[in-house]
Amino acid sequence: MGRLKRLYKLFREMSSKGCKPDIYTFNSLINGLCKNEKMDQALKRWVQPEVK
């Protein structure tokens, strides 16, 4: 499993267990997306993070 897939899996697991994502979580996610040339997804996360 690639790093980006593991990051998404971890992100979902954290959310399902009630851990609220913080700035470090989103920074890691956006960084991974950018490194994998998924700029549209990174911009979407940056503009509208899924903070509950």
mmCIF entry with sequence, helices, sheets and N, C-alpha, C, O atoms, coordinates in Angstrom:
data_MODEL
# 
_entry.id   MODEL 
# 
_entity.id                         1 
_entity.type                       polymer 
_entity.pdbx_number_of_molecules   1 
# 
_entity_poly.entity_id                      1 
_entity_poly.type                           'polypeptide(L)' 
_entity_poly.nstd_linkage                   no 
_entity_poly.nstd_monomer                   no 
_entity_poly.pdbx_seq_one_letter_code       MGRLKRLYKLFREMSSKGCKPDIYTFNSLINGLCKNEKMDQALKRWVQPEVK 
_entity_poly.pdbx_seq_one_letter_code_can   MGRLKRLYKLFREMSSKGCKPDIYTFNSLINGLCKNEKMDQALKRWVQPEVK 
_entity_poly.pdbx_strand_id                 A 
# 
loop_
_entity_poly_seq.entity_id 
_entity_poly_seq.num 
_entity_poly_seq.mon_id 
_entity_poly_seq.hetero 
1 1  MET n 
1 2  GLY n 
1 3  ARG n 
1 4  LEU n 
1 5  LYS n 
1 6  ARG n 
1 7  LEU n 
1 8  TYR n 
1 9  LYS n 
1 10 LEU n 
1 11 PHE n 
1 12 ARG n 
1 13 GLU n 
1 14 MET n 
1 15 SER n 
1 16 SER n 
1 17 LYS n 
1 18 GLY n 
1 19 CYS n 
1 20 LYS n 
1 21 PRO n 
1 22 ASP n 
1 23 ILE n 
1 24 TYR n 
1 25 THR n 
1 26 PHE n 
1 27 ASN n 
1 28 SER n 
1 29 LEU n 
1 30 ILE n 
1 31 ASN n 
1 32 GLY n 
1 33 LEU n 
1 34 CYS n 
1 35 LYS n 
1 36 ASN n 
1 37 GLU n 
1 38 LYS n 
1 39 MET n 
1 40 ASP n 
1 41 GLN n 
1 42 ALA n 
1 43 LEU n 
1 44 LYS n 
1 45 ARG n 
1 46 TRP n 
1 47 VAL n 
1 48 GLN n 
1 49 PRO n 
1 50 GLU n 
1 51 VAL n 
1 52 LYS n 
# 
_struct_asym.id          A 
_struct_asym.entity_id   1 
# 
loop_
_struct_conf.conf_type_id 
_struct_conf.id 
_struct_conf.pdbx_PDB_helix_id 
_struct_conf.beg_label_comp_id 
_struct_conf.beg_label_asym_id 
_struct_conf.beg_label_seq_id 
_struct_conf.pdbx_beg_PDB_ins_code 
_struct_conf.end_label_comp_id 
_struct_conf.end_label_asym_id 
_struct_conf.end_label_seq_id 
_struct_conf.pdbx_end_PDB_ins_code 
_struct_conf.beg_auth_comp_id 
_struct_conf.beg_auth_asym_id 
_struct_conf.beg_auth_seq_id 
_struct_conf.end_auth_comp_id 
_struct_conf.end_auth_asym_id 
_struct_conf.end_auth_seq_id 
_struct_conf.pdbx_PDB_helix_class 
_struct_conf.details 
_struct_conf.pdbx_PDB_helix_length 
HELX_P HELX_P1 AA1 ARG A 3  ? SER A 16 ? ARG A 3  SER A 16 1 ? 14 
HELX_P HELX_P2 AA2 ILE A 23 ? LYS A 35 ? ILE A 23 LYS A 35 1 ? 13 
HELX_P HELX_P3 AA3 MET A 39 ? VAL A 47 ? MET A 39 VAL A 47 1 ? 9  
# 
_struct_conf_type.id          HELX_P 
_struct_conf_type.criteria    ? 
_struct_conf_type.reference   ? 
# 
loop_
_atom_site.group_PDB 
_atom_site.id 
_atom_site.type_symbol 
_atom_site.label_atom_id 
_atom_site.label_alt_id 
_atom_site.label_comp_id 
_atom_site.label_asym_id 
_atom_site.label_entity_id 
_atom_site.label_seq_id 
_atom_site.pdbx_PDB_ins_code 
_atom_site.Cartn_x 
_atom_site.Cartn_y 
_atom_site.Cartn_z 
_atom_site.occupancy 
_atom_site.B_iso_or_equiv 
_atom_site.pdbx_formal_charge 
_atom_site.auth_seq_id 
_atom_site.auth_comp_id 
_atom_site.auth_asym_id 
_atom_site.auth_atom_id 
_atom_site.pdbx_PDB_model_num 
ATOM 1   N N  . MET A 1 1  ? 0.847   -1.171 0.000  1.00 0.00 ? 1  MET A N  1 
ATOM 2   C CA . MET A 1 1  ? 0.000   0.000  0.000  1.00 0.00 ? 1  MET A CA 1 
ATOM 3   C C  . MET A 1 1  ? 0.893   1.235  0.000  1.00 0.00 ? 1  MET A C  1 
ATOM 4   O O  . MET A 1 1  ? 1.841   1.330  0.779  1.00 0.00 ? 1  MET A O  1 
ATOM 5   N N  . GLY A 1 2  ? 0.581   2.165  -0.872 1.00 0.00 ? 2  GLY A N  1 
ATOM 6   C CA . GLY A 1 2  ? 1.375   3.381  -0.957 1.00 0.00 ? 2  GLY A CA 1 
ATOM 7   C C  . GLY A 1 2  ? 1.141   4.298  0.231  1.00 0.00 ? 2  GLY A C  1 
ATOM 8   O O  . GLY A 1 2  ? 0.177   4.145  0.980  1.00 0.00 ? 2  GLY A O  1 
ATOM 9   N N  . ARG A 1 3  ? 2.027   5.234  0.380  1.00 0.00 ? 3  ARG A N  1 
ATOM 10  C CA . ARG A 1 3  ? 1.945   6.150  1.519  1.00 0.00 ? 3  ARG A CA 1 
ATOM 11  C C  . ARG A 1 3  ? 0.665   6.971  1.512  1.00 0.00 ? 3  ARG A C  1 
ATOM 12  O O  . ARG A 1 3  ? 0.059   7.198  2.560  1.00 0.00 ? 3  ARG A O  1 
ATOM 13  N N  . LEU A 1 4  ? 0.256   7.415  0.336  1.00 0.00 ? 4  LEU A N  1 
ATOM 14  C CA . LEU A 1 4  ? -0.949  8.237  0.247  1.00 0.00 ? 4  LEU A CA 1 
ATOM 15  C C  . LEU A 1 4  ? -2.178  7.429  0.655  1.00 0.00 ? 4  LEU A C  1 
ATOM 16  O O  . LEU A 1 4  ? -3.056  7.939  1.352  1.00 0.00 ? 4  LEU A O  1 
ATOM 17  N N  . LYS A 1 5  ? -2.243  6.184  0.229  1.00 0.00 ? 5  LYS A N  1 
ATOM 18  C CA . LYS A 1 5  ? -3.367  5.328  0.616  1.00 0.00 ? 5  LYS A CA 1 
ATOM 19  C C  . LYS A 1 5  ? -3.355  5.078  2.119  1.00 0.00 ? 5  LYS A C  1 
ATOM 20  O O  . LYS A 1 5  ? -4.408  5.065  2.758  1.00 0.00 ? 5  LYS A O  1 
ATOM 21  N N  . ARG A 1 6  ? -2.162  4.879  2.685  1.00 0.00 ? 6  ARG A N  1 
ATOM 22  C CA . ARG A 1 6  ? -2.065  4.668  4.135  1.00 0.00 ? 6  ARG A CA 1 
ATOM 23  C C  . ARG A 1 6  ? -2.487  5.929  4.889  1.00 0.00 ? 6  ARG A C  1 
ATOM 24  O O  . ARG A 1 6  ? -3.125  5.851  5.939  1.00 0.00 ? 6  ARG A O  1 
ATOM 25  N N  . LEU A 1 7  ? -2.125  7.085  4.347  1.00 0.00 ? 7  LEU A N  1 
ATOM 26  C CA . LEU A 1 7  ? -2.499  8.344  4.975  1.00 0.00 ? 7  LEU A CA 1 
ATOM 27  C C  . LEU A 1 7  ? -4.016  8.513  4.979  1.00 0.00 ? 7  LEU A C  1 
ATOM 28  O O  . LEU A 1 7  ? -4.600  8.896  5.993  1.00 0.00 ? 7  LEU A O  1 
ATOM 29  N N  . TYR A 1 8  ? -4.655  8.227  3.841  1.00 0.00 ? 8  TYR A N  1 
ATOM 30  C CA . TYR A 1 8  ? -6.118  8.305  3.777  1.00 0.00 ? 8  TYR A CA 1 
ATOM 31  C C  . TYR A 1 8  ? -6.759  7.318  4.747  1.00 0.00 ? 8  TYR A C  1 
ATOM 32  O O  . TYR A 1 8  ? -7.744  7.648  5.407  1.00 0.00 ? 8  TYR A O  1 
ATOM 33  N N  . LYS A 1 9  ? -6.212  6.123  4.838  1.00 0.00 ? 9  LYS A N  1 
ATOM 34  C CA . LYS A 1 9  ? -6.741  5.115  5.749  1.00 0.00 ? 9  LYS A CA 1 
ATOM 35  C C  . LYS A 1 9  ? -6.626  5.596  7.193  1.00 0.00 ? 9  LYS A C  1 
ATOM 36  O O  . LYS A 1 9  ? -7.576  5.475  7.967  1.00 0.00 ? 9  LYS A O  1 
ATOM 37  N N  . LEU A 1 10 ? -5.474  6.136  7.554  1.00 0.00 ? 10 LEU A N  1 
ATOM 38  C CA . LEU A 1 10 ? -5.269  6.657  8.890  1.00 0.00 ? 10 LEU A CA 1 
ATOM 39  C C  . LEU A 1 10 ? -6.225  7.815  9.177  1.00 0.00 ? 10 LEU A C  1 
ATOM 40  O O  . LEU A 1 10 ? -6.793  7.906  10.266 1.00 0.00 ? 10 LEU A O  1 
ATOM 41  N N  . PHE A 1 11 ? -6.396  8.689  8.203  1.00 0.00 ? 11 PHE A N  1 
ATOM 42  C CA . PHE A 1 11 ? -7.296  9.829  8.339  1.00 0.00 ? 11 PHE A CA 1 
ATOM 43  C C  . PHE A 1 11 ? -8.719  9.345  8.625  1.00 0.00 ? 11 PHE A C  1 
ATOM 44  O O  . PHE A 1 11 ? -9.388  9.879  9.510  1.00 0.00 ? 11 PHE A O  1 
ATOM 45  N N  . ARG A 1 12 ? -9.182  8.343  7.887  1.00 0.00 ? 12 ARG A N  1 
ATOM 46  C CA . ARG A 1 12 ? -10.529 7.790  8.097  1.00 0.00 ? 12 ARG A CA 1 
ATOM 47  C C  . ARG A 1 12 ? -10.640 7.111  9.461  1.00 0.00 ? 12 ARG A C  1 
ATOM 48  O O  . ARG A 1 12 ? -11.644 7.269  10.155 1.00 0.00 ? 12 ARG A O  1 
ATOM 49  N N  . GLU A 1 13 ? -9.610  6.355  9.844  1.00 0.00 ? 13 GLU A N  1 
ATOM 50  C CA . GLU A 1 13 ? -9.622  5.682  11.143 1.00 0.00 ? 13 GLU A CA 1 
ATOM 51  C C  . GLU A 1 13 ? -9.688  6.699  12.278 1.00 0.00 ? 13 GLU A C  1 
ATOM 52  O O  . GLU A 1 13 ? -10.447 6.523  13.232 1.00 0.00 ? 13 GLU A O  1 
ATOM 53  N N  . MET A 1 14 ? -8.902  7.753  12.175 1.00 0.00 ? 14 MET A N  1 
ATOM 54  C CA . MET A 1 14 ? -8.929  8.789  13.205 1.00 0.00 ? 14 MET A CA 1 
ATOM 55  C C  . MET A 1 14 ? -10.321 9.396  13.321 1.00 0.00 ? 14 MET A C  1 
ATOM 56  O O  . MET A 1 14 ? -10.847 9.563  14.422 1.00 0.00 ? 14 MET A O  1 
ATOM 57  N N  . SER A 1 15 ? -10.906 9.720  12.190 1.00 0.00 ? 15 SER A N  1 
ATOM 58  C CA . SER A 1 15 ? -12.234 10.331 12.184 1.00 0.00 ? 15 SER A CA 1 
ATOM 59  C C  . SER A 1 15 ? -13.284 9.393  12.756 1.00 0.00 ? 15 SER A C  1 
ATOM 60  O O  . SER A 1 15 ? -14.164 9.823  13.502 1.00 0.00 ? 15 SER A O  1 
ATOM 61  N N  . SER A 1 16 ? -13.196 8.106  12.409 1.00 0.00 ? 16 SER A N  1 
ATOM 62  C CA . SER A 1 16 ? -14.190 7.144  12.891 1.00 0.00 ? 16 SER A CA 1 
ATOM 63  C C  . SER A 1 16 ? -14.068 6.899  14.393 1.00 0.00 ? 16 SER A C  1 
ATOM 64  O O  . SER A 1 16 ? -15.030 6.472  15.031 1.00 0.00 ? 16 SER A O  1 
ATOM 65  N N  . LYS A 1 17 ? -12.894 7.166  14.960 1.00 0.00 ? 17 LYS A N  1 
ATOM 66  C CA . LYS A 1 17 ? -12.680 6.960  16.396 1.00 0.00 ? 17 LYS A CA 1 
ATOM 67  C C  . LYS A 1 17 ? -12.828 8.252  17.194 1.00 0.00 ? 17 LYS A C  1 
ATOM 68  O O  . LYS A 1 17 ? -12.522 8.298  18.385 1.00 0.00 ? 17 LYS A O  1 
ATOM 69  N N  . GLY A 1 18 ? -13.297 9.289  16.526 1.00 0.00 ? 18 GLY A N  1 
ATOM 70  C CA . GLY A 1 18 ? -13.563 10.546 17.220 1.00 0.00 ? 18 GLY A CA 1 
ATOM 71  C C  . GLY A 1 18 ? -12.384 11.482 17.370 1.00 0.00 ? 18 GLY A C  1 
ATOM 72  O O  . GLY A 1 18 ? -12.486 12.493 18.065 1.00 0.00 ? 18 GLY A O  1 
ATOM 73  N N  . CYS A 1 19 ? -11.263 11.171 16.732 1.00 0.00 ? 19 CYS A N  1 
ATOM 74  C CA . CYS A 1 19 ? -10.105 12.073 16.772 1.00 0.00 ? 19 CYS A CA 1 
ATOM 75  C C  . CYS A 1 19 ? -10.309 13.174 15.740 1.00 0.00 ? 19 CYS A C  1 
ATOM 76  O O  . CYS A 1 19 ? -10.435 12.907 14.544 1.00 0.00 ? 19 CYS A O  1 
ATOM 77  N N  . LYS A 1 20 ? -10.340 14.391 16.210 1.00 0.00 ? 20 LYS A N  1 
ATOM 78  C CA . LYS A 1 20 ? -10.547 15.511 15.296 1.00 0.00 ? 20 LYS A CA 1 
ATOM 79  C C  . LYS A 1 20 ? -9.233  15.843 14.596 1.00 0.00 ? 20 LYS A C  1 
ATOM 80  O O  . LYS A 1 20 ? -8.201  15.975 15.254 1.00 0.00 ? 20 LYS A O  1 
ATOM 81  N N  . PRO A 1 21 ? -9.257  15.977 13.284 1.00 0.00 ? 21 PRO A N  1 
ATOM 82  C CA . PRO A 1 21 ? -8.042  16.350 12.561 1.00 0.00 ? 21 PRO A CA 1 
ATOM 83  C C  . PRO A 1 21 ? -7.612  17.766 12.946 1.00 0.00 ? 21 PRO A C  1 
ATOM 84  O O  . PRO A 1 21 ? -8.445  18.648 13.153 1.00 0.00 ? 21 PRO A O  1 
ATOM 85  N N  . ASP A 1 22 ? -6.316  17.961 13.035 1.00 0.00 ? 22 ASP A N  1 
ATOM 86  C CA . ASP A 1 22 ? -5.791  19.280 13.354 1.00 0.00 ? 22 ASP A CA 1 
ATOM 87  C C  . ASP A 1 22 ? -4.939  19.773 12.190 1.00 0.00 ? 22 ASP A C  1 
ATOM 88  O O  . ASP A 1 22 ? -4.901  19.157 11.125 1.00 0.00 ? 22 ASP A O  1 
ATOM 89  N N  . ILE A 1 23 ? -4.267  20.877 12.407 1.00 0.00 ? 23 ILE A N  1 
ATOM 90  C CA . ILE A 1 23 ? -3.466  21.481 11.345 1.00 0.00 ? 23 ILE A CA 1 
ATOM 91  C C  . ILE A 1 23 ? -2.353  20.556 10.867 1.00 0.00 ? 23 ILE A C  1 
ATOM 92  O O  . ILE A 1 23 ? -2.008  20.565 9.685  1.00 0.00 ? 23 ILE A O  1 
ATOM 93  N N  . TYR A 1 24 ? -1.791  19.760 11.767 1.00 0.00 ? 24 TYR A N  1 
ATOM 94  C CA . TYR A 1 24 ? -0.714  18.842 11.389 1.00 0.00 ? 24 TYR A CA 1 
ATOM 95  C C  . TYR A 1 24 ? -1.250  17.703 10.517 1.00 0.00 ? 24 TYR A C  1 
ATOM 96  O O  . TYR A 1 24 ? -0.593  17.271 9.570  1.00 0.00 ? 24 TYR A O  1 
ATOM 97  N N  . THR A 1 25 ? -2.451  17.226 10.851 1.00 0.00 ? 25 THR A N  1 
ATOM 98  C CA . THR A 1 25 ? -3.078  16.167 10.061 1.00 0.00 ? 25 THR A CA 1 
ATOM 99  C C  . THR A 1 25 ? -3.321  16.655 8.638  1.00 0.00 ? 25 THR A C  1 
ATOM 100 O O  . THR A 1 25 ? -2.978  15.981 7.666  1.00 0.00 ? 25 THR A O  1 
ATOM 101 N N  . PHE A 1 26 ? -3.921  17.843 8.533  1.00 0.00 ? 26 PHE A N  1 
ATOM 102 C CA . PHE A 1 26 ? -4.207  18.388 7.206  1.00 0.00 ? 26 PHE A CA 1 
ATOM 103 C C  . PHE A 1 26 ? -2.942  18.738 6.446  1.00 0.00 ? 26 PHE A C  1 
ATOM 104 O O  . PHE A 1 26 ? -2.889  18.565 5.228  1.00 0.00 ? 26 PHE A O  1 
ATOM 105 N N  . ASN A 1 27 ? -1.936  19.218 7.127  1.00 0.00 ? 27 ASN A N  1 
ATOM 106 C CA . ASN A 1 27 ? -0.667  19.514 6.471  1.00 0.00 ? 27 ASN A CA 1 
ATOM 107 C C  . ASN A 1 27 ? -0.075  18.246 5.862  1.00 0.00 ? 27 ASN A C  1 
ATOM 108 O O  . ASN A 1 27 ? 0.408   18.269 4.730  1.00 0.00 ? 27 ASN A O  1 
ATOM 109 N N  . SER A 1 28 ? -0.109  17.147 6.600  1.00 0.00 ? 28 SER A N  1 
ATOM 110 C CA . SER A 1 28 ? 0.411   15.872 6.098  1.00 0.00 ? 28 SER A CA 1 
ATOM 111 C C  . SER A 1 28 ? -0.382  15.396 4.888  1.00 0.00 ? 28 SER A C  1 
ATOM 112 O O  . SER A 1 28 ? 0.190   14.939 3.898  1.00 0.00 ? 28 SER A O  1 
ATOM 113 N N  . LEU A 1 29 ? -1.698  15.507 4.979  1.00 0.00 ? 29 LEU A N  1 
ATOM 114 C CA . LEU A 1 29 ? -2.555  15.078 3.875  1.00 0.00 ? 29 LEU A CA 1 
ATOM 115 C C  . LEU A 1 29 ? -2.306  15.925 2.630  1.00 0.00 ? 29 LEU A C  1 
ATOM 116 O O  . LEU A 1 29 ? -2.145  15.384 1.536  1.00 0.00 ? 29 LEU A O  1 
ATOM 117 N N  . ILE A 1 30 ? -2.274  17.226 2.785  1.00 0.00 ? 30 ILE A N  1 
ATOM 118 C CA . ILE A 1 30 ? -2.053  18.128 1.647  1.00 0.00 ? 30 ILE A CA 1 
ATOM 119 C C  . ILE A 1 30 ? -0.663  17.918 1.059  1.00 0.00 ? 30 ILE A C  1 
ATOM 120 O O  . ILE A 1 30 ? -0.504  17.916 -0.162 1.00 0.00 ? 30 ILE A O  1 
ATOM 121 N N  . ASN A 1 31 ? 0.337   17.742 1.901  1.00 0.00 ? 31 ASN A N  1 
ATOM 122 C CA . ASN A 1 31 ? 1.699   17.491 1.436  1.00 0.00 ? 31 ASN A CA 1 
ATOM 123 C C  . ASN A 1 31 ? 1.756   16.209 0.601  1.00 0.00 ? 31 ASN A C  1 
ATOM 124 O O  . ASN A 1 31 ? 2.360   16.186 -0.472 1.00 0.00 ? 31 ASN A O  1 
ATOM 125 N N  . GLY A 1 32 ? 1.125   15.146 1.099  1.00 0.00 ? 32 GLY A N  1 
ATOM 126 C CA . GLY A 1 32 ? 1.102   13.884 0.359  1.00 0.00 ? 32 GLY A CA 1 
ATOM 127 C C  . GLY A 1 32 ? 0.403   14.015 -0.982 1.00 0.00 ? 32 GLY A C  1 
ATOM 128 O O  . GLY A 1 32 ? 0.855   13.462 -1.985 1.00 0.00 ? 32 GLY A O  1 
ATOM 129 N N  . LEU A 1 33 ? -0.697  14.745 -0.997 1.00 0.00 ? 33 LEU A N  1 
ATOM 130 C CA . LEU A 1 33 ? -1.421  14.947 -2.254 1.00 0.00 ? 33 LEU A CA 1 
ATOM 131 C C  . LEU A 1 33 ? -0.573  15.722 -3.258 1.00 0.00 ? 33 LEU A C  1 
ATOM 132 O O  . LEU A 1 33 ? -0.526  15.373 -4.437 1.00 0.00 ? 33 LEU A O  1 
ATOM 133 N N  . CYS A 1 34 ? 0.092   16.765 -2.792 1.00 0.00 ? 34 CYS A N  1 
ATOM 134 C CA . CYS A 1 34 ? 0.937   17.567 -3.687 1.00 0.00 ? 34 CYS A CA 1 
ATOM 135 C C  . CYS A 1 34 ? 2.094   16.742 -4.248 1.00 0.00 ? 34 CYS A C  1 
ATOM 136 O O  . CYS A 1 34 ? 2.410   16.835 -5.434 1.00 0.00 ? 34 CYS A O  1 
ATOM 137 N N  . LYS A 1 35 ? 2.716   15.945 -3.402 1.00 0.00 ? 35 LYS A N  1 
ATOM 138 C CA . LYS A 1 35 ? 3.838   15.123 -3.858 1.00 0.00 ? 35 LYS A CA 1 
ATOM 139 C C  . LYS A 1 35 ? 3.403   14.070 -4.873 1.00 0.00 ? 35 LYS A C  1 
ATOM 140 O O  . LYS A 1 35 ? 4.217   13.587 -5.660 1.00 0.00 ? 35 LYS A O  1 
ATOM 141 N N  . ASN A 1 36 ? 2.117   13.716 -4.854 1.00 0.00 ? 36 ASN A N  1 
ATOM 142 C CA . ASN A 1 36 ? 1.602   12.735 -5.801 1.00 0.00 ? 36 ASN A CA 1 
ATOM 143 C C  . ASN A 1 36 ? 0.833   13.394 -6.942 1.00 0.00 ? 36 ASN A C  1 
ATOM 144 O O  . ASN A 1 36 ? 0.039   12.756 -7.634 1.00 0.00 ? 36 ASN A O  1 
ATOM 145 N N  . GLU A 1 37 ? 1.095   14.696 -7.118 1.00 0.00 ? 37 GLU A N  1 
ATOM 146 C CA . GLU A 1 37 ? 0.531   15.477 -8.220 1.00 0.00 ? 37 GLU A CA 1 
ATOM 147 C C  . GLU A 1 37 ? -0.991  15.451 -8.245 1.00 0.00 ? 37 GLU A C  1 
ATOM 148 O O  . GLU A 1 37 ? -1.601  15.377 -9.312 1.00 0.00 ? 37 GLU A O  1 
ATOM 149 N N  . LYS A 1 38 ? -1.589  15.510 -7.085 1.00 0.00 ? 38 LYS A N  1 
ATOM 150 C CA . LYS A 1 38 ? -3.046  15.554 -6.957 1.00 0.00 ? 38 LYS A CA 1 
ATOM 151 C C  . LYS A 1 38 ? -3.418  16.938 -6.430 1.00 0.00 ? 38 LYS A C  1 
ATOM 152 O O  . LYS A 1 38 ? -4.015  17.081 -5.363 1.00 0.00 ? 38 LYS A O  1 
ATOM 153 N N  . MET A 1 39 ? -3.048  17.945 -7.209 1.00 0.00 ? 39 MET A N  1 
ATOM 154 C CA . MET A 1 39 ? -3.196  19.326 -6.786 1.00 0.00 ? 39 MET A CA 1 
ATOM 155 C C  . MET A 1 39 ? -4.655  19.728 -6.573 1.00 0.00 ? 39 MET A C  1 
ATOM 156 O O  . MET A 1 39 ? -4.952  20.483 -5.647 1.00 0.00 ? 39 MET A O  1 
ATOM 157 N N  . ASP A 1 40 ? -5.568  19.241 -7.408 1.00 0.00 ? 40 ASP A N  1 
ATOM 158 C CA . ASP A 1 40 ? -6.979  19.581 -7.240 1.00 0.00 ? 40 ASP A CA 1 
ATOM 159 C C  . ASP A 1 40 ? -7.505  19.097 -5.891 1.00 0.00 ? 40 ASP A C  1 
ATOM 160 O O  . ASP A 1 40 ? -8.229  19.818 -5.205 1.00 0.00 ? 40 ASP A O  1 
ATOM 161 N N  . GLN A 1 41 ? -7.137  17.874 -5.517 1.00 0.00 ? 41 GLN A N  1 
ATOM 162 C CA . GLN A 1 41 ? -7.568  17.334 -4.225 1.00 0.00 ? 41 GLN A CA 1 
ATOM 163 C C  . GLN A 1 41 ? -6.911  18.092 -3.075 1.00 0.00 ? 41 GLN A C  1 
ATOM 164 O O  . GLN A 1 41 ? -7.550  18.352 -2.056 1.00 0.00 ? 41 GLN A O  1 
ATOM 165 N N  . ALA A 1 42 ? -5.644  18.445 -3.234 1.00 0.00 ? 42 ALA A N  1 
ATOM 166 C CA . ALA A 1 42 ? -4.942  19.196 -2.193 1.00 0.00 ? 42 ALA A CA 1 
ATOM 167 C C  . ALA A 1 42 ? -5.588  20.561 -1.993 1.00 0.00 ? 42 ALA A C  1 
ATOM 168 O O  . ALA A 1 42 ? -5.786  20.992 -0.857 1.00 0.00 ? 42 ALA A O  1 
ATOM 169 N N  . LEU A 1 43 ? -5.912  21.233 -3.070 1.00 0.00 ? 43 LEU A N  1 
ATOM 170 C CA . LEU A 1 43 ? -6.549  22.544 -2.978 1.00 0.00 ? 43 LEU A CA 1 
ATOM 171 C C  . LEU A 1 43 ? -7.915  22.432 -2.308 1.00 0.00 ? 43 LEU A C  1 
ATOM 172 O O  . LEU A 1 43 ? -8.287  23.284 -1.501 1.00 0.00 ? 43 LEU A O  1 
ATOM 173 N N  . LYS A 1 44 ? -8.650  21.394 -2.639 1.00 0.00 ? 44 LYS A N  1 
ATOM 174 C CA . LYS A 1 44 ? -9.961  21.181 -2.024 1.00 0.00 ? 44 LYS A CA 1 
ATOM 175 C C  . LYS A 1 44 ? -9.804  21.014 -0.514 1.00 0.00 ? 44 LYS A C  1 
ATOM 176 O O  . LYS A 1 44 ? -10.580 21.593 0.246  1.00 0.00 ? 44 LYS A O  1 
ATOM 177 N N  . ARG A 1 45 ? -8.827  20.244 -0.066 1.00 0.00 ? 45 ARG A N  1 
ATOM 178 C CA . ARG A 1 45 ? -8.592  20.039 1.370  1.00 0.00 ? 45 ARG A CA 1 
ATOM 179 C C  . ARG A 1 45 ? -8.150  21.331 2.040  1.00 0.00 ? 45 ARG A C  1 
ATOM 180 O O  . ARG A 1 45 ? -8.514  21.600 3.185  1.00 0.00 ? 45 ARG A O  1 
ATOM 181 N N  . TRP A 1 46 ? -7.365  22.128 1.328  1.00 0.00 ? 46 TRP A N  1 
ATOM 182 C CA . TRP A 1 46 ? -6.867  23.367 1.893  1.00 0.00 ? 46 TRP A CA 1 
ATOM 183 C C  . TRP A 1 46 ? -7.983  24.391 2.044  1.00 0.00 ? 46 TRP A C  1 
ATOM 184 O O  . TRP A 1 46 ? -8.056  25.096 3.050  1.00 0.00 ? 46 TRP A O  1 
ATOM 185 N N  . VAL A 1 47 ? -8.849  24.468 1.040  1.00 0.00 ? 47 VAL A N  1 
ATOM 186 C CA . VAL A 1 47 ? -9.945  25.445 1.050  1.00 0.00 ? 47 VAL A CA 1 
ATOM 187 C C  . VAL A 1 47 ? -11.039 25.030 2.028  1.00 0.00 ? 47 VAL A C  1 
ATOM 188 O O  . VAL A 1 47 ? -11.580 25.866 2.751  1.00 0.00 ? 47 VAL A O  1 
ATOM 189 N N  . GLN A 1 48 ? -11.364 23.736 2.049  1.00 0.00 ? 48 GLN A N  1 
ATOM 190 C CA . GLN A 1 48 ? -12.485 23.272 2.855  1.00 0.00 ? 48 GLN A CA 1 
ATOM 191 C C  . GLN A 1 48 ? -12.093 22.023 3.646  1.00 0.00 ? 48 GLN A C  1 
ATOM 192 O O  . GLN A 1 48 ? -12.478 20.916 3.270  1.00 0.00 ? 48 GLN A O  1 
ATOM 193 N N  . PRO A 1 49 ? -11.336 22.179 4.731  1.00 0.00 ? 49 PRO A N  1 
ATOM 194 C CA . PRO A 1 49 ? -10.944 21.011 5.526  1.00 0.00 ? 49 PRO A CA 1 
ATOM 195 C C  . PRO A 1 49 ? -12.149 20.385 6.212  1.00 0.00 ? 49 PRO A C  1 
ATOM 196 O O  . PRO A 1 49 ? -13.145 21.058 6.479  1.00 0.00 ? 49 PRO A O  1 
ATOM 197 N N  . GLU A 1 50 ? -12.050 19.107 6.491  1.00 0.00 ? 50 GLU A N  1 
ATOM 198 C CA . GLU A 1 50 ? -13.139 18.360 7.116  1.00 0.00 ? 50 GLU A CA 1 
ATOM 199 C C  . GLU A 1 50 ? -13.006 18.376 8.638  1.00 0.00 ? 50 GLU A C  1 
ATOM 200 O O  . GLU A 1 50 ? -12.944 17.324 9.273  1.00 0.00 ? 50 GLU A O  1 
ATOM 201 N N  . VAL A 1 51 ? -12.966 19.542 9.201  1.00 0.00 ? 51 VAL A N  1 
ATOM 202 C CA . VAL A 1 51 ? -12.868 19.663 10.646 1.00 0.00 ? 51 VAL A CA 1 
ATOM 203 C C  . VAL A 1 51 ? -14.269 19.656 11.215 1.00 0.00 ? 51 VAL A C  1 
ATOM 204 O O  . VAL A 1 51 ? -15.140 20.399 10.763 1.00 0.00 ? 51 VAL A O  1 
ATOM 205 N N  . LYS A 1 52 ? -14.481 18.811 12.213 1.00 0.00 ? 52 LYS A N  1 
ATOM 206 C CA . LYS A 1 52 ? -15.813 18.729 12.814 1.00 0.00 ? 52 LYS A CA 1 
ATOM 207 C C  . LYS A 1 52 ? -15.833 19.427 14.150 1.00 0.00 ? 52 LYS A C  1 
ATOM 208 O O  . LYS A 1 52 ? -16.871 19.466 14.811 1.00 0.00 ? 52 LYS A O  1 
# 
